[in-house]
Amino acid sequence: MGLDDNKTVRLCDRIYAAAEATLKTNGSVGPLELFQEMRLLHPVHFDGWRRDSQHYRVLEDWIQVGQERFDLVLRYFGEWARERGLCPIEASYTRRTPRGIEQLRVTADGNPEDEKFYRMHYVPAELTEPQRKKLAGKLEGPPDLVVFEKVTPEGNCSECGSKSHKGTFLFMEKGQPLCLACADLDHLEFLPAGDAALSRRARNHSVLSAVVVRFSGTRKRYERQGLLVTGAALARAEEECAGDAPEREARRARAALARQA
């Protein structure tokens, strides 16, 4: 049974509102972002897909909408984009791995036309070409690699079978735990959280990095513990921080005075 006129009008209003909210928040809007705003695609499923979870490998299967409503969403989304005078830009979804950057697919068969549809984002027409390129680069930026600090002694590496003790680091790939050696991350050095300038610079200089998190039983969430970066990047960041430490300290003092005033 098709949607009646009242339901169609409400759906159209919902699509327009979701598209406007996404555009205001992100500066652009694409089909996958619209589906998340409308709760037709759960952000947890989207994030799992971006981070190579085996469970969410075919993201299209997790878009919770029937074919008739799916077609209406796309129709009204296109009408909204035309009414707003938005311009399309193409930006691929990528995943960061220890071996480099991988392109992601939304569909099971990888149909080029369908994949291009999901890669299309819409941006305000007044953006300059450099601004569009910058936004496209931001959209294509893959999420950080995540390494987990173990909080229990149970569990071994799924590849080499080595025992991993409490406090050691594991990397999850396709739903399986890997020790850092098997994940090709054992050459990285751990930089504890606490020094924002040092962390930022080390991450910028490191050709490969990963965020280290640990699950907090009291807060029931993963909390950031630091970074894994290359030794060369860490040494360079430490040298830079030592070189401008007095200047940064002076800026902090001026900021403290401004807050008091």
Order of alpha helices (4+ residues) and beta strands (2+ residues): alpha-alpha-alpha-alpha-beta-beta-beta-alpha-beta-alpha-beta-beta-beta-beta-alpha-beta-beta-alpha-alpha
